Amino acid sequence: MASEKVPEPTTTKPAEIPAEVQVMLDRLEEIKNMDRSDLESSDRKALRAEVRDIKKKVRASGNGLYISGGAIIIILLLIIIL
């Protein structure tokens, strides 16, 4: 009889989100849950601008590496050629 090992559960920490980014994400959730039907058009425009600004800041604060589609194609072509 083969002995079976029971896999041990792995504990992984979720990536910690900086406090300033968490504040921005909380504000986005607040705007998302807001009832915007009774707002005037100027208020809605201001909210849209705020959401765009927050999303831009959150993306800029990330430590990720973004590569465009064209750059990936060029890299692949160079790898194939060389």
N, C-alpha and C positions, 0 to 999 in steps of 0.2 A: 504494500500500500504506500502510495506516495503521500508524503505529508504536505498539507496545503498551508501556505502562509496567508494569514489574514492581513490585507494591506492596511498599513497604519494611516490614519487620516493626516493629511498634511495641513499645517496651519500656515496660511499665507496672509500677510498683512496687506490690506488694501493701501494703495498709494495715498499718502497723506496729502490733502489739499491745503495749500497755504490759506491763511485766514482771510487775506484780502480777496482772494479768488472765491472763497466760500461766501463772502458777503455779496459779491456780484452775482453768484449763482442763486443765492437766496432772493435777491431782488428780481432776478429773471422769473423765478417761480411765483413770486408775489404778483408780478405783472401778468403772468400767464393765467393765474387764478382770478384776476380782477374782472369785474363785470364792466366791459367797455362799451356796452350798448347805450348808456346814458351820457357818455362823454361827447363833447363837441369835437369837431374835426381837427381843430388846432391842438386839442389835448391828445387826440389819437396820434397826430403827427409827432408830437413831442415824445410820446411813449415809444413810437417806432424808432425815432432817432436815438432814444436812450437805449433801447434793446440792441440796435446795431452797434452803438458805441461800446456797450458792455461786452457783446460777443467778440468785437475786435480786440478789446483789452484782454479777454480771457484767452483767446487764441495766441496773442502776442506773449502772454506770460507763460505759456506752455513750453516745456523743454523738448518738444518733439522736433523731428526733422521732416520737413515737407519737401517733396520732390515733385515737380510738375510732370505731366504725361510726356511732354516732348523731351525732357531730360532723361526719362527712363528709356525712351526709344533710342536716343543717342547713345546712352550707356550700353544698351543691349547690342546695338550695331557695332560699337567699338569692341565689345567682348567677342562677338562673332568674327569680326574681321581680323583681330589680333589673336 
